[in-house]
Amino acid sequence: TTTTTTTTTTARTKAPPNDAFGTLPFGMRRTTTQSGRRRRRRRTTKAFDATTTTLTVARSQSESVDASRVHEDENECVLNTYGRGQSRVITHGEGVVCYDSEGKKYADFTSGIAVNCLGHADARLAEVIAEQAKTLIHTSNLYHTEPQATLARKLVETSFADRVFFCNSGTEANEACVKFARKYHYMKFQKMSKSEQELCGGPATETVSFKNGFHGRTMGALALTWKEEYRKPFEPLMPGNAFATYGDLKSAAEVIKKGKTAVVFVEPAQGEGGIFPADAEFLKGLRKLCDENDCLLAYDEVQCGLGRTGYLWAHQKMGKECEPDLLSAAKPLANGLPIGCVLMKQKVADAMQPGDHGSTFAGGPLVCRAALHVIERVQETGFLDNVKTNGDYLKNRLAEELKGHSMFKEVRGSGLLVGVQFTGMCAPLVKACGENGLLVITAGKGDVLRLVPPLVVTKEQIDEAVKIICEQAFKVMV
């Protein structure tokens, strides 16, 4: 069935109770839309309210997108690194839902791969971005800007860190961690006596990371990443990385070498690798191993950080005994605008000097203003508790409804970073869910269904998603 999209007057409405994801059932075309505006709010902590997080985007017939032209332009002009083929063309969204060029609605349980923590077209964030865009977008790092300084203060106050370095993505943040660790050990070596230097032979430069880990696709971060198919075509990569078994302290102890290992990289909760949260014993043990072997500990919280697990930073669940020396963050930090950062202790910062590292775009006023707003929203009273509650609810519902499925093994995760382990590949389930109005992705070897909805998702929306997943699993995962 097709209908005509029309323009309507500005209004704010709530979705009727019979449709948890918006105004129409999955798969139906949209006939009318509304848009809403809010007055500017002062930066104060307030109670989380999931009903105030969406902006409905008005679209007229003249604004419709020609999907065939999009496919043609992309196939002829864009480097084919994503294999999208003739997949859907997403045009706009509101909260947990998004729409394609045909007007079909989807519940987005991918969140742009764990990025859109506040959902699509959030009204309050859109207002902040628009206001900053009218004021100042970019200056480079030759000059001071208030949004960068204020965001840095917020990040330091809410974490273990003493200093922050800004960049533009998660892989850049991990590359920076490698450089910072190298410089830290270089400076330690320079302060040694001649006899100590001769004994050591040189500063520590090697790295340790873990099986099933993912740290990015640039050359240094790629060397830390486990999947051989990601690494093999681009070898030789950065030398000196050793892989240990995730969760296994004995394995880690075998590859962490005093005087050789500069830094150990680990995700407090693996995402791409298959949704494996670390336990406190493992992270505390790693902290002890790094201290004993005089190397730095770096947490990659690009996917699991900033509220995804129900804690502002994923490792905070384990307590202060697990605190790292470095932490990389990116994905949800500005709800889709490109920003990354490295949080670090003062001892690491002390090794760095002006000119040692830098970035033209990093820490710009626009992205920093957006990121500050995102952090303040995630810190609103009840927000993180809501993530924990809904994450448990999602896991329990999936485990209950998939009980008895011949290919279902388990549900695991932390907060709203959730994985459903099957004994076979999940590609058919991902396809079937998409055809029925639910966007999901895989993890691990492709045998894990990864669910990373916006952190503002409601129980009603979770119920609708679980219904689709389970109905389709019993149909196509056989």
N, C-alpha and C positions, 0 to 999 in steps of 0.2 A: 504494500500500500504506500502511495506517495501523497504528500500534501504540500502545500505552499507555505513557505516561511514568510511571515509578515512582520513589520515593525510595529511595536507597541509603545505606549507612553511609559515614562519612568515610574516604577512602583516597586515597593518591597513586599514580597509575599513569602509565606512559608509553604513548603511542600506539603500536599495533602497526605494524610496518614497512610493511604493505601499504596504509596510509592516511596519506598525508603531512599531511593537514589535521586529523587527530583520530582518532576511533574508528569512524566509519562512512563509506562512500562518499558522494559528493555526491548530494543528493536523497533520501536515506533518512531515515526518522524515527528519532528517538533513543529508546532503551528504558531506558537507565540512565545516570546521571551520577554523578560523584564530586566531592568538594570537598576542598581541601587547605589546611593552615595552615603557616606558617613562624614560627620564632622570630625575634624582633626582631634586626636586624643592626646593628652599629655602623657609623658612616659611615666606611668605609675603601675605598680603591680595590682592586678585585678583578677577576679575570678574568671576561670575559663568557661566559655559559653560556646558550644559547638554550633549554635544556631546563628552566630554572628560572623562566620568565617568565610562566607561565599559571596561572590559577586556574579550575578547573572548577566551574561553578555548578550546585548541586543544585536541581532543580525537580520538584515533585510535581504530580499531576494537579490538585489544588486551586489551584495557582498558575498554571494555564494562562491565557493571554490570549485574550479574545474579540475577534478581529480586526474583525468586523463592527461591534462596539460602538465600537472605537477609531476606525474610519472614520466612523461616524455622529457621534461627539462632535467629531471634528476638523472634519468638513465643516460642522457647525452652529456651531462655536464658535471655530475658529482662523482667523485672517486667511489667505486663500489667496495667499501669496506664493511658495510652493514648487512648486505644481502636482503634488503627490504622487499625486493621484487615488486609485485603489484599490491602490496599491503595497503591497509586503510590510510586515508589522509586525515589526520586530526586537525580540526579547525578551531575549536574553542572548548572551554570547560568551565565548570563551576563547582567548587568544593571537591568532593570525591568523584564526580562524574566528568566525562568529557564527551565530545561529539565529533563525528566524522563528516566528511563532505557530503554524504548522503543523508545527513540528519539523524543517523542512528546514534543512540546513547549508550555509553559504556560506564560501568563502575571501574575506576582505575585503581587496581590493587598492585600497580607497579610503581606509581608515584614518580615516573620518570627515572626509574631505578633508584628508589629510596631518596629522592631529591625533594619532591614537593610536599614537605611536611605539613604545611598549612593548606594543602590542596591547590586546586586551580583557581585563578582569578580572584584571589582573596581580596575583599574590598578594602580592608584597612591597609594591607601591604601595598596595594595598587595606589592608594592615595599617598603613602609615604614615598614611593618611587617617583610618582608624577611630580610631587612637590620638590624633591631633590633634583630631578631632571631639569626643572625650570630654574634651578639655582646654580648648580655646579656638577658636572659629570666627571671631568678628568683634568688632572694637573700634572701627572707623573709624580714620582717620588722626590723631585727636586724641592718640593715645598711641603709645609705642614698643612693638613686639613683637619677640621674638627671631627668629621665622622670617623676617620681612621683612628684618631687618638681615643675617642670615646668608646669605639668598639674594642680596641686593645685593652682599655681599662676594664671593660665588662668581661672579656675573656679571661684576663688575669684574676679578677675577683671571683670568678665562678669555677676556677680550676686549680690545679697544683702549680701552675706556671708562674714565672716571674717576668717573662718576656714573650712577645709574639712576633712572628714573621709572616707577612701576608704574601700570597701568591694567587694563582687563578684556577687551580684544579687540585684534585687529590694526588695525581701522579707527580705534579710539580712539588707538592708538599713532601712527598716521600723522597724525591730527589734531593730536596733541600735538607731533609734529615740526614741523608748520607753525607752531604757536604759538611754539615755542621759537626757530625760525629768525626769525620776525617780531620777537620780543623782542630777540634778539641784535642784529639790525640797527637796531632802534629805539634800543638803548642806545649803539651805535656812533655813531649820528646825534646823539644828545644830547651826546656828548663832543666833537663837532666845534665849531670856531669858527663865529661867525655867518657869516663869508664862505664857509666850506666848506659850511655848511648851505644857503645861498642858491644855491651852485653845484650842489649835489646835488638840491635841490628837495624832498627827503624821504627817509626810509629805504627801503631795498630791501624790496619786499613780494611780488614776483612769484615764480612757481615754474616749473620745467621737469620734465616727465616724458616717458615714451616710449611710442611706438606699441605696441600689444598688451599694455601694462602693466595691472595690476590692483592697486588700493591700498585698496579698500573701498567701502562704499555710503553712508556718511554724507556730508553735503554738501561738506565740504572734501576728503575722500579721494576722493569721487566726481568732483570736478573734475580730479583727477590721473589718473583711470581712462580708458582709451582707448575702450572700446566705446561707440559713440554711443547704442545702444539702452538702455544703462544710464543715460546722462546726459540725453538729450533730454527725457523727460517731466518732469524736475525743474529745468530751467533757469529763471531764471538761477542758476548755481552760483557758487562762489567765483571772482571774476574774476582774470585775470592769469596763467593757466597756458598754457604753450606746449608742444606735443608735438614731440619729435625722433624720428628713426628709430633703433631699438634696434641697437646695434653699430656705428653710423656716427658717428664723431667729428666729421666735417665738418658733418653735420646738427646735432649738438649745439652746435657752436661758433656756428652761425648764430642760435641762439635764446637762448644764455646771454649776458646783457648786464650788464656791470659797472655797479653802482649801481642796477640794476633787479631782477635775479634774486637772491632771498634764499636759495633752496635748490633743489638738483637731486635729484629722487627717481629711484631706479633699483633694479630687482630684479637681484641678481647672477645669478640664474637665474629666468627667467620661468616661472610655473606655469600660471595661468589662461589666459595669452596663447598657450600652445601648446608649452610645454617648450622654452625656448631658453636654454641657459647662456651667460653672457657670457664672453669670453676676457680674459686678463690685459691685453692691449694696450688694449682698450676701457676697462676700469675704471681702469687707470693714466692713460690719456688724459683721462678724466673728472675724476680727481683733480687733474690738472695744470690743466685748464680752470677748475675751481672755484677753485683757488688764484690763478690769473692774474686772475680776475674777482671776487675777494673775495666768493664766495658759499659756502654750506655744501653738503656732499655727504651725502645721506641714503640708506642702503641699506634697502630693504624686504626683510627676511628672514623675513616672517611665515610663508611656506610653505617656503622653501628652507633656513631656518636650523635650528639645533640638531640637527645630525647627518644631516639628510636627504640631503645631497650626499656624505657620508663625511667631512666636516670639521665641527667643532663649529659654526662659522659659515661660511657658504658662501664669503664673500669671502676667508677665510684661505688658501684654495687658491692665491690670486694673490700672496700676500706682503704685507709691511708697506707697500709703496709704494701699495697700493690702499686703505688704511684710510680709513673715512669719518669724518665729524664726528658723525653721528647714525645709529642703527640701530633699526628697529622689529622686534619679535619677538612671537609670540603662539602660534599654533596648537598645536605639540607641547609647549609649555613645561611644562604640568601634565597632559599625557596626557588631555585632555578636560575638565578643570576650567577655568572661564573666567579667564584671566589674559593680560595683555599687558604689554609694557614698552618703554621707549625707553632705549637705551644712548647715552651722549653724552660728548664730551670736555669738559674743565674749562672751556674758553673759552665753551662754550654754557651750561653750568651757572651760570657766574658772572653771566649776564644775568638769571637768574630769581630772584625773591624770593618769600617766603611770601605766599600769596594769589593769585599769578599763575596758578596752575592747581591742580587737585585732583580727587579722586574719593572718594566715600563708601566704595565696596566695594574699591577697588584695594589690592593688597598685603596682603590679609587673611591671618591665620595659617594657615588651612586650605590655601588655594591655594598659598601660599608654601612651606609644608612639603612639599606634593606636588611642586612645581616643583624644589625642592632635591633631592629624591630622584631625579626624572627626570634632572636634569643629572648627578648622581653616577653613575647607571646608564649614561648615554651615554658617560661618561668612563672606564668600566671598561676594563681592558686588553683590547684586541682588538675592542671593540664597533665603533668607527668603521672599522677595517680590514675588519671583516666586512661593513659597509654598502657599502664600495667594491667588495669582491670580489663580493658578491651582485648589486650594481647592474650591474657589467660582465657577470656571468653572465646576468642577465635580458636585457640588451640583445643580447648575442651569440646567445642561444637564440632570441629573437624574430626577429632578422635572418636567422638560418639557416632557421628553420621557415617564415617567410613569403616566402622567396625564390621568385620565380615567380608570386606572387599578382599579378593584373593591376592591382589598386588600391593595392598597397603601394608606398610611396615610400622611407621610411627610418625608423630608430629613432634617437632622440637622447635626451640627458638627462645627468644627473650624479648619481652614487650611485643611490639608490632613488627619484629623481624622474625618471620615464621616460615618454616619449611615443612613440607609434607613428603616424606620418603616413600617412594614406591620401588618395586623390584624391577620395573621396566622404565623405558624412556617416557617422559611426560609431554613430548611434543604434540601427540594427538589430543591430549587433554587441554593444553594451552590453546590449540586451534579451536576446539569445541567450545571452550569457555568464551573465547573471543566472538564466535558466531552467535553466542547467546547473551552477549552484552557484558562480559566481564574480562578485563585485561589482567593477565597474570604472566609470569615468566618462570624460567627454570633456574636451577643452580646445580652445583656439583658436576657430575658427569652427564647431566640432563635428566637424571632420575629423581630429582627433587623439585617439587612445585614450590616456587618462592613467592611469598605474599608479603608485600611491603606497602600497605595502603597509607594514604595520608594520615598523620597522627590525629587528625580531627574526625576520623571515621566514627560512626555511631554503631551501637549494637544492632539497630534495625538494618543498617547497611551491611554489617557483618552477616546477619541472618540471610539476607538475599544472596550474598556472595557464596556462603557455605552451601546454600541450596543448589546453586548453579554448579559449583565444583563437584558436589557429591552426585547429583543427577547425571552429569556428564562423565564422571569417573566410572560409574557403573555401566555406562553405555560404550565408552571407547577404550577404557583401560582393562581389556580382557585378554 
